[in-house]
Amino acid sequence: MLKTLTVIGIAAAVALPAVAEEQWQTSWYAAPQPGWDAGFALPTNIPLSLQDQTVRETLRLSAGGQRVRVVLSNRYGTEALVIGEARLARTAAGAAAGASHAITAAPAGVLTFGGQRSVTVPPGKQAVSDALDFCVRPLERLSVSTYFPQRALPSTFHWGAQQTGFIASGNQTAARQLPGAETLQGRIFLTAVHVSGGADGGTLVALGDSVTDGNGSTPDHDRRWPDYLARLAVARGLAVANAGISGARVLADRMGERAAARFEQDVLAQPGVRSVIVALGINDIGWPASAFAPHDPAMAAETLIAGYRKLIERAHANKVKVIGATMAPFENALQGTPLSDHYSPAKDAVRRQVNDWIRSSGAFDAVVDFDAVLRDPARPSRLLPAFDSGDHLHPGDAGYEAMAKAAYQVL
């Protein structure tokens, strides 16, 4: 008691220098989604459960730093999630682009949570690892290996990762390679990597749908438009967090929560966030009366615009710059598939009306005109063939690179 009182007395009498708070950035992000039932138009493509298995996921950072934290999310879980062990390692040389489960021979960084190697994450929560002294370069590729000792239900995942993951039996978090591992096309529980101690230029969040998530890009090569933007942004020390979710909408849930519901976790809660690009809306327009949402009423331009205004208000209330992105043309989107009702001339008229408002209203702090970048001058209602991935909805690699260059100009 005496010792405690003495310390308090000294602290009150002497003005100690303030300790600078550690500044973090979200160097990599995969927006978490809730799972859905088998009756939906698209499968989840993830296992129903994990038990006594290791999941290894490869990712590419945007910003670099001296210290690292890893985030594992059980946001949509209905049961506690037990993580037996997790490790961070550098992806092996030769796997700098492509699918590989190999990690370097250098010792992997063991992640701890409150000083412990294992952690139990309650439903609706996430686990942020302790800061790990692990120097990383901008654009470096890392692998996170997580061991699940008992039944884990992947209720929180990310669909369509555009990066191959791997599932192996037992605890193989330290294994350099995972021979015989099953492949995984989504993200399971792994949500973010934070860095500190780098050239801190803050974090930009790309809040979008499947176009932001990189559908149509070359898998395992980091060619989404936020990936290309991250390359350009290295000189500014800017981290780019990709909060794209395939099927995401401004006003309704399904393949992910509506924008207003996920704005806190995916944008405002990101360490170092200073700006957000809102690249949403095409699914609000295209899904009604399609196989995705056959009973939804047609979207009116005024209704969608009101949704944008609410996002802008929330961003400004938190001193976050908000950049609006126009919607790309989508004539004949998903043609020849059961999802071809995604496009109609009436829906395209709504897209063009909303795009006009995005450009001219002054509601956003800046605008990136993806429509102008990607459209075919000879037929503005469709993607330029050189930028089309082939489904007439998503750009390919060249289109995504052009989008990134346009976005960089308005930062």
C-alpha positions as CSV (number, residue, x, y, z in Angstrom):
1,M,0.0,0.0,0.0
2,L,2.8,2.4,0.9
3,K,4.6,1.7,-2.3
4,T,1.5,2.4,-4.4
5,L,0.8,5.6,-2.6
6,T,4.4,6.8,-3.1
7,V,4.2,6.2,-6.8
8,I,0.9,8.1,-7.0
9,G,2.5,11.0,-5.1
10,I,5.4,11.2,-7.4
11,A,3.2,11.0,-10.5
12,A,1.1,13.9,-9.2
13,A,4.1,16.1,-8.5
14,V,6.2,15.5,-11.6
15,A,5.0,16.3,-15.1
16,L,6.2,13.2,-17.1
17,P,6.7,13.4,-20.8
18,A,3.8,12.1,-22.8
19,V,4.4,8.8,-24.5
20,A,3.4,9.0,-28.2
21,E,0.6,6.6,-29.1
22,E,1.6,4.0,-31.7
23,Q,0.2,4.8,-35.1
24,W,-1.3,1.8,-37.0
25,Q,-2.4,1.4,-40.6
26,T,-4.6,-1.3,-42.2
27,S,-2.1,-2.7,-44.7
28,W,-4.3,-5.6,-45.8
29,Y,-8.0,-6.2,-45.4
30,A,-10.7,-8.8,-46.4
31,A,-14.1,-7.6,-45.4
32,P,-15.9,-10.3,-43.3
33,Q,-19.2,-11.7,-44.5
34,P,-21.8,-13.9,-42.9
35,G,-22.4,-17.3,-44.6
36,W,-25.6,-18.0,-46.5
37,D,-27.8,-21.1,-47.1
38,A,-27.6,-23.5,-50.0
39,G,-30.7,-21.9,-51.6
40,F,-28.9,-18.8,-52.7
41,A,-27.8,-18.4,-56.4
42,L,-24.1,-18.8,-55.5
43,P,-22.4,-21.4,-53.3
44,T,-20.1,-20.3,-50.4
45,N,-17.3,-22.6,-51.6
46,I,-15.9,-23.1,-48.1
47,P,-16.0,-26.2,-45.8
48,L,-18.9,-26.6,-43.4
49,S,-16.6,-26.9,-40.4
50,L,-12.9,-27.3,-39.4
51,Q,-11.5,-29.5,-36.7
52,D,-7.8,-30.3,-35.9
53,Q,-6.8,-28.5,-39.1
54,T,-4.5,-25.7,-40.2
55,V,-5.6,-23.0,-42.7
56,R,-2.8,-21.1,-44.5
57,E,-3.7,-17.9,-46.3
58,T,-1.4,-15.8,-48.5
59,L,-1.8,-12.1,-48.8
60,R,0.0,-9.1,-50.1
61,L,0.5,-6.0,-47.9
62,S,0.1,-2.5,-49.1
63,A,2.1,-0.4,-46.6
64,G,5.2,-1.7,-44.8
65,G,6.3,-1.3,-41.2
66,Q,8.3,-2.5,-38.2
67,R,5.5,-4.1,-36.2
68,V,2.5,-6.2,-37.2
69,R,-0.9,-7.2,-35.8
70,V,-3.2,-9.8,-37.2
71,V,-7.0,-9.7,-36.9
72,L,-9.2,-12.9,-36.8
73,S,-12.9,-12.3,-36.8
74,N,-15.9,-14.3,-35.4
75,R,-18.3,-11.4,-36.1
76,Y,-21.0,-13.6,-37.5
77,G,-20.3,-16.7,-35.5
78,T,-22.9,-18.4,-33.3
79,E,-20.4,-20.4,-31.3
80,A,-17.1,-19.5,-29.6
81,L,-14.1,-19.8,-32.0
82,V,-11.0,-21.5,-30.5
83,I,-7.7,-20.7,-32.1
84,G,-5.0,-23.0,-31.0
85,E,-2.1,-21.3,-32.6
86,A,-1.4,-18.8,-35.4
87,R,1.8,-17.8,-37.1
88,L,2.9,-15.1,-39.5
89,A,5.6,-15.9,-42.1
90,R,7.0,-14.6,-45.3
91,T,5.8,-16.3,-48.5
92,A,8.6,-18.3,-50.0
93,A,10.7,-16.8,-52.8
94,G,9.4,-18.0,-56.2
95,A,5.8,-17.7,-54.9
96,A,5.8,-14.0,-55.2
97,A,3.0,-14.3,-57.6
98,G,0.8,-17.3,-57.8
99,A,-0.7,-20.0,-55.6
100,S,1.7,-21.5,-53.1
101,H,1.5,-22.9,-49.6
102,A,5.3,-22.6,-49.1
103,I,6.8,-20.2,-46.6
104,T,10.4,-19.2,-46.0
105,A,12.9,-21.1,-43.9
106,A,13.2,-18.1,-41.6
107,P,11.5,-18.5,-38.2
108,A,7.8,-17.7,-38.4
109,G,6.4,-15.1,-36.0
110,V,4.3,-16.7,-33.4
111,L,1.2,-14.6,-32.8
112,T,0.0,-14.1,-29.2
113,F,-3.2,-12.7,-27.8
114,G,-2.9,-11.1,-24.4
115,G,0.4,-13.0,-24.1
116,Q,-1.1,-16.4,-24.9
117,R,-0.7,-18.5,-28.0
118,S,-4.3,-19.6,-28.0
119,V,-7.4,-17.5,-27.8
120,T,-11.1,-18.1,-27.6
121,V,-13.1,-15.5,-29.6
122,P,-16.8,-15.1,-28.5
123,P,-19.6,-14.9,-31.0
124,G,-19.8,-11.4,-32.5
125,K,-16.2,-10.5,-31.6
126,Q,-12.8,-10.4,-33.1
127,A,-9.3,-11.2,-31.8
128,V,-6.5,-8.7,-32.5
129,S,-3.0,-10.2,-31.9
130,D,-0.4,-8.5,-29.8
131,A,2.0,-6.4,-31.7
132,L,4.8,-8.5,-33.2
133,D,8.2,-7.1,-34.0
134,F,8.3,-8.3,-37.7
135,C,9.7,-5.8,-40.2
136,V,7.7,-5.9,-43.5
137,R,8.3,-4.1,-46.8
138,P,5.6,-2.4,-48.8
139,L,3.9,-4.9,-51.1
140,E,5.5,-7.9,-49.4
141,R,3.6,-11.2,-49.5
142,L,3.0,-13.0,-46.2
143,S,1.3,-16.1,-45.1
144,V,-0.9,-16.5,-42.0
145,S,-1.3,-20.1,-40.7
146,T,-4.0,-20.7,-38.2
147,Y,-4.7,-23.9,-36.3
148,F,-8.2,-24.9,-35.2
149,P,-8.0,-27.6,-32.6
150,Q,-11.7,-28.2,-32.2
151,R,-14.8,-27.7,-34.3
152,A,-14.9,-24.3,-35.9
153,L,-17.9,-23.2,-38.0
154,P,-16.8,-20.7,-40.7
155,S,-19.8,-18.4,-40.2
156,T,-17.5,-15.5,-40.8
157,F,-15.6,-15.6,-44.1
158,H,-14.8,-13.7,-47.3
159,W,-16.2,-15.0,-50.6
160,G,-14.1,-15.1,-53.7
161,A,-10.7,-14.3,-52.3
162,Q,-8.9,-14.3,-55.8
163,Q,-6.1,-16.0,-53.9
164,T,-5.8,-19.7,-53.2
165,G,-5.6,-20.8,-49.6
166,F,-4.8,-24.2,-48.2
167,I,-6.3,-26.5,-45.5
168,A,-4.1,-29.3,-43.9
169,S,-4.6,-31.8,-41.2
170,G,-3.3,-31.2,-37.7
171,N,-1.2,-28.3,-36.4
172,Q,1.1,-27.4,-39.2
173,T,1.4,-23.7,-38.6
174,A,5.2,-24.0,-38.6
175,A,5.6,-26.3,-41.5
176,R,7.4,-24.8,-44.5
177,Q,5.1,-26.7,-46.9
178,L,1.7,-28.4,-46.7
179,P,1.9,-31.5,-49.0
180,G,-1.5,-32.9,-49.7
181,A,-3.4,-29.9,-48.5
182,E,-6.8,-29.1,-49.9
183,T,-7.3,-25.8,-51.6
184,L,-9.6,-23.0,-50.4
185,Q,-11.0,-20.2,-52.6
186,G,-12.3,-17.9,-49.8
187,R,-10.9,-16.4,-46.6
188,I,-11.9,-18.0,-43.3
189,F,-11.8,-15.8,-40.2
190,L,-8.7,-13.9,-41.3
191,T,-9.7,-10.2,-41.7
192,A,-6.8,-7.8,-41.4
193,V,-3.1,-7.1,-41.0
194,H,-2.1,-3.9,-39.4
195,V,1.4,-2.3,-39.5
196,S,3.1,0.4,-37.6
197,G,6.5,2.1,-37.7
198,G,6.5,2.7,-41.5
199,A,6.0,5.8,-43.6
200,D,2.6,6.5,-42.1
201,G,0.5,8.1,-44.8
202,G,-2.7,6.8,-43.2
203,T,-5.2,4.3,-44.6
204,L,-7.5,4.6,-47.6
205,V,-10.5,2.2,-47.6
206,A,-12.0,1.0,-50.9
207,L,-15.6,0.3,-50.0
208,G,-17.1,-1.7,-52.9
209,D,-18.6,-4.8,-54.4
210,S,-17.3,-7.5,-56.7
211,V,-15.5,-5.0,-58.9
212,T,-13.5,-3.8,-55.9
213,D,-13.1,-7.4,-54.8
214,G,-11.4,-8.2,-58.1
215,N,-13.8,-10.6,-59.8
216,G,-12.5,-11.1,-63.3
217,S,-8.9,-10.4,-62.4
218,T,-6.1,-13.1,-62.7
219,P,-6.3,-15.2,-59.5
220,D,-3.2,-15.3,-57.3
221,H,-1.6,-12.3,-58.9
222,D,-3.0,-9.3,-56.9
223,R,-4.5,-7.5,-59.8
224,R,-7.7,-6.0,-58.3
225,W,-7.9,-2.3,-58.7
226,P,-7.0,-1.6,-55.0
227,D,-3.9,-3.8,-55.6
228,Y,-2.8,-1.6,-58.5
229,L,-3.6,1.5,-56.4
230,A,-1.5,0.2,-53.5
231,R,1.5,0.0,-55.9
232,L,1.0,3.6,-56.9
233,A,0.4,4.7,-53.3
234,V,3.7,3.3,-51.9
235,A,5.4,6.6,-52.5
236,R,2.9,8.3,-50.2
237,G,3.2,5.8,-47.4
238,L,-0.5,5.2,-47.9
239,A,-2.1,1.9,-46.9
240,V,-5.0,0.6,-49.1
241,A,-7.6,-1.5,-47.3
242,N,-9.8,-3.5,-49.8
243,A,-13.3,-3.6,-48.3
244,G,-14.9,-5.0,-51.4
245,I,-17.6,-7.7,-51.0
246,S,-19.0,-9.5,-54.0
247,G,-22.7,-8.8,-54.2
248,A,-22.5,-5.8,-51.8
249,R,-25.2,-3.2,-51.9
250,V,-25.8,0.2,-50.4
251,L,-29.3,-0.5,-49.1
252,A,-29.8,-4.2,-48.6
253,D,-28.1,-7.3,-47.0
254,R,-27.4,-10.7,-48.6
255,M,-23.8,-11.6,-49.5
256,G,-22.7,-9.1,-46.9
257,E,-24.3,-6.4,-44.7
258,R,-25.6,-3.3,-46.4
259,A,-23.1,-0.4,-46.5
260,A,-24.6,1.5,-43.6
261,A,-24.4,-1.6,-41.4
262,R,-20.8,-2.4,-42.2
263,F,-19.5,1.2,-42.5
264,E,-18.3,1.2,-38.9
265,Q,-16.3,-2.0,-39.0
266,D,-15.1,-1.8,-42.6
267,V,-14.3,2.0,-42.7
268,L,-14.4,4.0,-39.5
269,A,-12.8,1.3,-37.3
270,Q,-9.8,0.9,-39.6
271,P,-6.6,2.1,-38.0
272,G,-5.3,5.3,-39.7
273,V,-8.3,5.8,-41.9
274,R,-8.3,9.2,-43.6
275,S,-10.3,8.6,-46.8
276,V,-12.8,6.2,-48.4
277,I,-13.7,5.5,-52.0
278,V,-17.4,4.5,-52.2
279,A,-17.7,2.2,-55.2
280,L,-21.2,0.7,-54.7
281,G,-24.6,0.8,-56.3
282,I,-24.6,-1.5,-59.3
283,N,-26.0,-4.4,-57.3
284,D,-28.7,-2.2,-55.8
285,I,-29.8,-1.5,-59.4
286,G,-29.1,-4.9,-61.0
287,W,-30.3,-7.4,-58.4
288,P,-34.0,-6.7,-58.3
289,A,-36.0,-8.9,-60.6
290,S,-33.0,-11.1,-61.2
291,A,-32.1,-14.6,-59.8
292,F,-30.2,-12.8,-57.0
293,A,-33.3,-11.0,-55.7
294,P,-36.3,-12.0,-57.8
295,H,-38.9,-10.4,-55.5
296,D,-37.1,-7.1,-54.8
297,P,-38.8,-3.9,-56.3
298,A,-36.9,-1.9,-58.9
299,M,-34.4,0.6,-57.5
300,A,-35.2,4.2,-57.9
301,A,-32.3,6.7,-58.4
302,E,-33.6,8.9,-55.6
303,T,-33.6,6.0,-53.1
304,L,-30.0,5.0,-54.0
305,I,-28.9,8.7,-53.8
306,A,-30.4,9.0,-50.3
307,G,-28.3,6.0,-49.3
308,Y,-25.1,7.6,-50.5
309,R,-25.9,10.8,-48.6
310,K,-26.1,8.9,-45.3
311,L,-22.7,7.4,-45.9
312,I,-21.2,10.8,-46.8
313,E,-22.7,12.2,-43.6
314,R,-21.1,9.5,-41.4
315,A,-17.7,9.9,-43.1
316,H,-17.7,13.6,-42.6
317,A,-18.9,13.3,-39.0
318,N,-15.7,11.3,-38.4
319,K,-13.4,13.6,-40.4
320,V,-13.0,11.1,-43.2
321,K,-12.6,12.3,-46.8
322,V,-15.2,10.5,-49.0
323,I,-14.6,10.0,-52.7
324,G,-17.5,8.9,-54.9
325,A,-17.0,6.5,-57.8
326,T,-19.3,6.3,-60.8
327,M,-20.7,2.9,-61.8
328,A,-19.2,1.2,-64.8
329,P,-21.4,0.2,-67.8
330,F,-22.9,-3.3,-67.7
331,E,-24.8,-3.9,-70.9
332,N,-25.3,-7.7,-71.4
333,A,-23.9,-8.4,-67.9
334,L,-23.7,-12.2,-67.2
335,Q,-25.2,-12.9,-70.6
336,G,-25.9,-16.6,-71.2
337,T,-26.2,-17.5,-67.6
338,P,-29.2,-17.8,-65.2
339,L,-28.1,-14.4,-63.9
340,S,-28.5,-12.5,-67.2
341,D,-31.5,-10.5,-65.8
342,H,-28.9,-8.4,-63.9
343,Y,-29.0,-6.0,-66.8
344,S,-31.8,-4.3,-68.6
345,P,-32.1,-0.9,-70.5
346,A,-34.3,0.4,-67.7
347,K,-31.7,-0.5,-65.0
348,D,-29.0,1.1,-67.1
349,A,-31.1,4.3,-67.2
350,V,-31.1,4.4,-63.4
351,R,-27.3,3.8,-63.4
352,R,-26.8,6.8,-65.7
353,Q,-29.0,9.0,-63.7
354,V,-27.2,8.2,-60.4
355,N,-23.8,8.6,-62.1
356,D,-24.9,12.1,-63.3
357,W,-25.7,13.0,-59.6
358,I,-22.3,11.6,-58.4
359,R,-20.5,13.8,-60.9
360,S,-22.4,17.0,-60.5
361,S,-24.0,17.2,-57.0
362,G,-20.8,18.2,-55.1
363,A,-21.9,15.8,-52.3
364,F,-18.6,13.9,-52.4
365,D,-15.3,15.5,-51.6
366,A,-14.0,14.2,-54.9
367,V,-15.1,11.9,-57.7
368,V,-13.4,9.1,-59.6
369,D,-15.2,8.6,-62.9
370,F,-14.9,4.8,-63.4
371,D,-17.7,5.0,-65.9
372,A,-15.7,7.3,-68.2
373,V,-12.6,5.2,-67.8
374,L,-14.1,1.9,-68.6
375,R,-16.9,2.5,-71.1
376,D,-16.7,1.9,-74.9
377,P,-16.8,5.3,-76.6
378,A,-18.6,3.7,-79.6
379,R,-21.2,2.2,-77.2
380,P,-21.2,3.9,-73.8
381,S,-23.6,1.4,-72.2
382,R,-21.0,-1.4,-72.4
383,L,-17.5,-2.0,-71.2
384,L,-14.6,-1.3,-73.6
385,P,-13.8,-4.8,-74.9
386,A,-10.1,-4.4,-74.0
387,F,-11.2,-3.8,-70.4
388,D,-13.9,-6.5,-70.2
389,S,-13.1,-9.7,-68.3
390,G,-15.6,-11.5,-70.6
391,D,-18.7,-11.4,-68.5
392,H,-19.6,-7.8,-69.4
393,L,-19.9,-6.8,-65.8
394,H,-16.4,-7.1,-64.3
395,P,-13.2,-5.6,-65.8
396,G,-10.2,-7.7,-66.4
397,D,-6.6,-6.9,-65.4
398,A,-6.2,-4.0,-67.8
399,G,-9.4,-2.4,-66.8
400,Y,-8.5,-2.7,-63.1
401,E,-5.2,-1.1,-63.7
402,A,-6.9,1.8,-65.5
403,M,-9.3,2.2,-62.6
404,A,-6.4,2.5,-60.2
405,K,-4.6,5.1,-62.2
406,A,-7.8,7.2,-62.3
407,A,-8.4,6.8,-58.5
408,Y,-4.8,7.8,-57.7
409,Q,-5.3,11.1,-59.5
410,V,-8.1,12.2,-57.1
411,L,-6.5,11.2,-53.8
